[in-house]
Amino acid sequence: MADWGPVLVATVLFVLLTPGLLLQIPGKNKVVEFGNMQTSGASIFVHSVIYLGLITIFCIAIGVHVHVSE
């Protein structure tokens, strides 16, 4: 049996935290911009830090596990 929890959590967070897809922190004109489909170096850094924090919480602190049997 394989543990697919970390894979699923990482994939979902990566898609949701892509800068510019849902939101961009910091935005080009405002602090938070929603759905502008643009990015910058600062927003990539902020979204990476948020991603690291959430992946650590979900995979290490909470311990999300999804077991798939054949």
C-alpha positions in Angstrom: 0.0 0.0 0.0 1.3 3.4 -1.0 0.8 6.6 1.0 -0.6 9.1 -1.4 -1.4 11.8 1.2 1.7 14.0 0.7 1.4 13.7 -3.1 -2.2 14.9 -3.1 -1.6 17.6 -0.6 1.4 18.9 -2.6 -0.4 18.8 -5.9 -3.5 20.6 -4.6 -1.5 23.3 -2.8 0.8 23.8 -5.9 -2.2 24.4 -8.1 -4.1 26.7 -5.6 -1.0 28.7 -4.7 0.2 29.4 -8.2 0.8 33.2 -8.2 -1.9 34.9 -10.2 -4.2 32.0 -10.6 -6.5 32.7 -7.6 -4.7 35.6 -6.1 -1.3 37.3 -6.1 0.4 38.5 -2.9 1.9 41.2 -3.3 0.1 42.4 -6.4 1.5 44.9 -8.9 -0.9 47.7 -7.9 -2.4 46.5 -4.6 -1.4 44.3 -1.7 -3.7 41.5 -2.9 -5.0 41.1 -6.5 -7.4 38.4 -7.5 -7.3 36.4 -10.7 -4.9 38.7 -12.7 -2.9 35.8 -14.2 0.4 37.8 -13.7 3.3 37.2 -11.5 6.5 38.9 -10.1 9.6 37.8 -8.3 8.2 39.0 -4.9 4.9 37.2 -5.4 6.8 34.0 -6.3 8.8 34.3 -3.1 5.7 35.0 -0.9 3.7 32.1 -2.4 6.7 29.7 -2.0 6.9 30.6 1.7 3.2 30.1 2.1 3.4 26.8 0.2 6.3 25.6 2.4 4.4 26.5 5.6 1.2 24.7 4.5 2.9 21.6 3.2 4.8 21.3 6.5 1.6 21.7 8.5 -0.4 19.2 6.5 2.3 16.5 5.9 4.4 16.7 9.1 2.3 18.3 11.9 -1.1 16.9 11.0 0.1 13.8 9.1 -2.3 13.5 6.2 -2.4 9.9 4.9 -4.3 8.5 2.0 -3.7 4.7 1.5 -4.8 3.1 -1.7 -5.2 -0.7 -1.8 -5.0 -2.7 -4.9 
